[in-house]
Amino acid sequence: RFRKPTTMVEGLNPKRTDLDRIAKDLKSKLACGGTAKEGYILLQGDHRDQVRDSLVNMGFGEGTIEVQ
C-alpha cells in the first residue's frame, strides 16, 4: 500500500500444512507482522533469506524452496 517491502510465501498446500501455525512461527522468529491468507503467507519486511532458513528448520525440503 505504501511501497513498503513485503515477503510472500507461496506454494504451501493449505490442506496438508497449517498456514496459521507456520505464519505465527515465522512472525515470532523474524519479529515482524504478517498474515496467512488463502494459500499464502504475507510477512512485513524483506525476509527472503531468513524465511528459507526457517522453513528448512521446520522440515520443508531445501530443494523445494525457491527465493525470488
Helices and strands as residue ranges (DSSP letters): E 6-10, H 19-30, E 34-36, E 40-44, H 48-58, G 62-64
